[in-house]
């Protein structure tokens, strides 16, 4: 699950497994496999980063990649 912000400022938590695609129009729109669309303040790149971080953490890695990068411990 990732936290995003609706245009009215309300926070919302989205199940990343339900995200079908993210559109970067003037505003960012998350389309879910259910057909629901959510307009949010965050950029598409931010959504991608949050989903990737969530997937990293849920795959068993307990240390966020950004922490490892700051310590010089990642490949790449």
N, C-alpha and C positions, 0 to 999 in steps of 0.2 A: 504494500500500500504506500502511496506517496501523497504528500500534502500539497495542495495547490490553492490558489486564491481566486475566487470569482471576481468579476469586475466590480461588484458592490462592496468588496472587501471581506466577504465571508470566506472563511477557510473551509476546505472540503478535502476529504480523503478519498482517493480513487484507487480501486483495485487494479493493479498494473496488468493483470491477466485478462482484463476486460477491454483494454485499449486496443482498438483496431488500427487507428492512425491518428496523427496529429497534423493539423493544418496551420500554417503560418500566414494568415490573411492579415488585414490590418490588426486584428486581434487573433490570439491563439485559440483554436478550437480542438478539443479532444473528442473524437468520435469513438463510442463504445460499440462492442459487438452486439449489444442489445438494441442499437439504433439511437440511443440517447446521445445528445451532443452537449458539451460543456464548454462555455466560453470563459477563458481564464486570463489573468494578468501576466503570468509567466510566459517567457518565450518558448518556442518549440525546442530550442537547444537545452533550456533549463529542464524541461520535461524529460528529454532524452537522458540528461545527466542523472536526474533523480531516479528514473527507472533503472538505469545501469547500476547505480549505487545500491538500490534496493535489491536487484538481482545478485550483485556481488555479495551483499551481506546475507541474503537468504540461501546462498549456495554453500555456506559454511565458513566463509572468511569473516572472522570477527573484527578485523582491522580494516577501516575504510581505505581505499586505494589512495586517496589524497594524503592520508597520514604517511603511508609508505613512500609516496612520491616525495614528500617534504623531507623524509629521512634518507632519500636516495636508495631505497631498497626494492624498487620495481625494475623489471626488464622493460626496455623500450624507451 
